């Protein structure tokens, strides 16, 4: 069962997550955040996992949305053909690397 968190805790945790992502943004490509976060989580979230990471995944999703608003002026949402619903640009999801696939297979890969 999902734990309920206070609004104050969520905002604090979101701030901490955004600080971490701000550091990360200096090390990643300009298009790192150019993806449909909801589709990504739906595709790669491990539903069979023993531990519940929903809270942390959701915080990362909110952070990603805010970063996308800042970088691209919109939250990236795509249709079934992977076209941005606003710009009609095709958004190609980044594929997992072989190392990430192996980590996922061995239960070490986390979606964030």
C-alpha positions as YAML, in Angstrom:
chain: A
units: angstrom
residues:
- id: 1
  name: UNK
  ca: [0.00, 0.00, 0.00]
- id: 2
  name: UNK
  ca: [1.25, 3.48, -0.83]
- id: 3
  name: UNK
  ca: [2.24, 5.68, 2.06]
- id: 4
  name: UNK
  ca: [0.54, 9.09, 2.26]
- id: 5
  name: UNK
  ca: [2.97, 12.02, 2.60]
- id: 6
  name: UNK
  ca: [2.28, 15.53, 3.83]
- id: 7
  name: UNK
  ca: [2.34, 18.39, 1.34]
- id: 8
  name: UNK
  ca: [5.29, 19.88, 3.25]
- id: 9
  name: UNK
  ca: [7.31, 16.65, 2.94]
- id: 10
  name: UNK
  ca: [6.52, 16.35, -0.77]
- id: 11
  name: UNK
  ca: [7.65, 19.93, -1.46]
- id: 12
  name: UNK
  ca: [10.85, 19.41, 0.57]
- id: 13
  name: UNK
  ca: [11.63, 16.12, -1.18]
- id: 14
  name: UNK
  ca: [10.82, 17.67, -4.55]
- id: 15
  name: UNK
  ca: [13.25, 20.52, -3.80]
- id: 16
  name: UNK
  ca: [15.96, 18.03, -2.88]
- id: 17
  name: UNK
  ca: [15.27, 16.06, -6.06]
- id: 18
  name: UNK
  ca: [15.44, 19.19, -8.22]
- id: 19
  name: UNK
  ca: [18.77, 20.17, -6.65]
- id: 20
  name: UNK
  ca: [20.16, 16.75, -7.52]
- id: 21
  name: UNK
  ca: [18.80, 17.00, -11.06]
- id: 22
  name: UNK
  ca: [20.27, 20.48, -11.49]
- id: 23
  name: UNK
  ca: [23.73, 19.00, -10.84]
- id: 24
  name: UNK
  ca: [22.96, 16.15, -13.22]
- id: 25
  name: UNK
  ca: [21.87, 18.57, -15.98]
- id: 26
  name: UNK
  ca: [25.45, 19.82, -16.30]
- id: 27
  name: UNK
  ca: [26.62, 16.29, -17.15]
- id: 28
  name: UNK
  ca: [23.95, 15.14, -19.63]
- id: 29
  name: UNK
  ca: [23.14, 16.01, -23.23]
- id: 30
  name: UNK
  ca: [20.75, 18.83, -24.09]
- id: 31
  name: UNK
  ca: [18.06, 16.36, -25.15]
- id: 32
  name: UNK
  ca: [18.35, 14.13, -22.05]
- id: 33
  name: UNK
  ca: [14.96, 15.33, -20.74]
- id: 34
  name: UNK
  ca: [13.29, 15.33, -24.17]
- id: 35
  name: UNK
  ca: [11.07, 12.29, -23.65]
- id: 36
  name: UNK
  ca: [7.57, 11.34, -22.57]
- id: 37
  name: UNK
  ca: [8.07, 10.59, -18.87]
- id: 38
  name: UNK
  ca: [4.69, 8.88, -18.43]
- id: 39
  name: UNK
  ca: [5.36, 6.48, -21.31]
- id: 40
  name: UNK
  ca: [8.86, 5.83, -19.97]
- id: 41
  name: UNK
  ca: [7.63, 4.91, -16.49]
- id: 42
  name: UNK
  ca: [4.80, 2.80, -17.91]
- id: 43
  name: UNK
  ca: [7.25, 0.90, -20.08]
- id: 44
  name: UNK
  ca: [10.13, 0.34, -17.67]
- id: 45
  name: UNK
  ca: [8.58, 0.31, -14.20]
- id: 46
  name: UNK
  ca: [9.14, -3.12, -12.66]
- id: 47
  name: UNK
  ca: [5.74, -4.07, -11.28]
- id: 48
  name: UNK
  ca: [7.09, -7.30, -9.77]
- id: 49
  name: UNK
  ca: [9.58, -5.56, -7.52]
- id: 50
  name: UNK
  ca: [9.44, -6.32, -3.79]
- id: 51
  name: UNK
  ca: [9.93, -2.72, -2.71]
- id: 52
  name: UNK
  ca: [7.61, 0.14, -3.57]
- id: 53
  name: UNK
  ca: [9.46, 2.95, -5.32]
- id: 54
  name: UNK
  ca: [6.31, 4.77, -6.46]
- id: 55
  name: UNK
  ca: [6.90, 7.84, -4.29]
- id: 56
  name: UNK
  ca: [10.44, 8.33, -5.59]
- id: 57
  name: UNK
  ca: [9.44, 7.62, -9.19]
- id: 58
  name: UNK
  ca: [6.61, 10.14, -8.88]
- id: 59
  name: UNK
  ca: [8.96, 12.78, -7.42]
- id: 60
  name: UNK
  ca: [11.32, 12.20, -10.33]
- id: 61
  name: UNK
  ca: [8.40, 12.54, -12.74]
- id: 62
  name: UNK
  ca: [7.34, 15.89, -11.24]
- id: 63
  name: UNK
  ca: [10.97, 17.06, -11.37]
- id: 64
  name: UNK
  ca: [11.22, 15.97, -15.00]
- id: 65
  name: UNK
  ca: [8.02, 17.86, -15.87]
- id: 66
  name: UNK
  ca: [9.37, 21.03, -14.25]
- id: 67
  name: UNK
  ca: [12.72, 20.67, -16.02]
- id: 68
  name: UNK
  ca: [10.92, 20.13, -19.34]
- id: 69
  name: UNK
  ca: [8.85, 23.29, -18.75]
- id: 70
  name: UNK
  ca: [12.07, 25.18, -18.07]
- id: 71
  name: UNK
  ca: [14.12, 23.75, -20.96]
- id: 72
  name: UNK
  ca: [11.50, 23.25, -23.67]
- id: 73
  name: UNK
  ca: [8.58, 25.47, -22.62]
- id: 74
  name: UNK
  ca: [6.23, 22.49, -22.30]
- id: 75
  name: UNK
  ca: [5.85, 19.04, -20.76]
- id: 76
  name: UNK
  ca: [6.66, 16.41, -23.36]
- id: 77
  name: UNK
  ca: [3.63, 14.26, -24.16]
- id: 78
  name: UNK
  ca: [3.49, 12.01, -27.20]
- id: 79
  name: UNK
  ca: [0.77, 10.20, -29.10]
- id: 80
  name: UNK
  ca: [0.82, 6.54, -30.14]
- id: 81
  name: UNK
  ca: [3.14, 7.39, -33.05]
- id: 82
  name: UNK
  ca: [5.66, 9.04, -30.66]
- id: 83
  name: UNK
  ca: [4.82, 12.51, -31.98]
- id: 84
  name: UNK
  ca: [4.78, 15.40, -29.53]
- id: 85
  name: UNK
  ca: [1.08, 16.23, -29.23]
- id: 86
  name: UNK
  ca: [1.83, 19.96, -29.39]
- id: 87
  name: UNK
  ca: [4.64, 20.30, -31.94]
- id: 88
  name: UNK
  ca: [4.03, 17.11, -33.96]
- id: 89
  name: UNK
  ca: [7.80, 16.47, -33.73]
- id: 90
  name: UNK
  ca: [8.75, 12.79, -33.44]
- id: 91
  name: UNK
  ca: [10.29, 12.14, -30.04]
- id: 92
  name: UNK
  ca: [12.58, 9.13, -30.03]
- id: 93
  name: UNK
  ca: [12.87, 7.54, -26.61]
- id: 94
  name: UNK
  ca: [16.36, 6.75, -25.49]
- id: 95
  name: UNK
  ca: [16.90, 3.01, -25.43]
- id: 96
  name: UNK
  ca: [18.38, 1.19, -22.45]
- id: 97
  name: UNK
  ca: [22.07, 0.42, -22.87]
- id: 98
  name: UNK
  ca: [23.24, -3.19, -22.68]
- id: 99
  name: UNK
  ca: [24.61, -2.46, -19.20]
- id: 100
  name: UNK
  ca: [21.23, -1.07, -18.08]
- id: 101
  name: UNK
  ca: [19.44, -4.10, -19.56]
- id: 102
  name: UNK
  ca: [21.75, -6.43, -17.61]
- id: 103
  name: UNK
  ca: [21.22, -4.40, -14.41]
- id: 104
  name: UNK
  ca: [17.46, -4.54, -14.91]
- id: 105
  name: UNK
  ca: [17.61, -8.28, -15.47]
- id: 106
  name: UNK
  ca: [19.61, -8.70, -12.26]
- id: 107
  name: UNK
  ca: [17.29, -6.41, -10.29]
- id: 108
  name: UNK
  ca: [19.81, -3.58, -10.00]
- id: 109
  name: UNK
  ca: [18.24, -1.13, -12.48]
- id: 110
  name: UNK
  ca: [15.90, 1.46, -11.02]
- id: 111
  name: UNK
  ca: [13.61, 3.74, -12.93]
- id: 112
  name: UNK
  ca: [14.10, 7.33, -11.91]
...
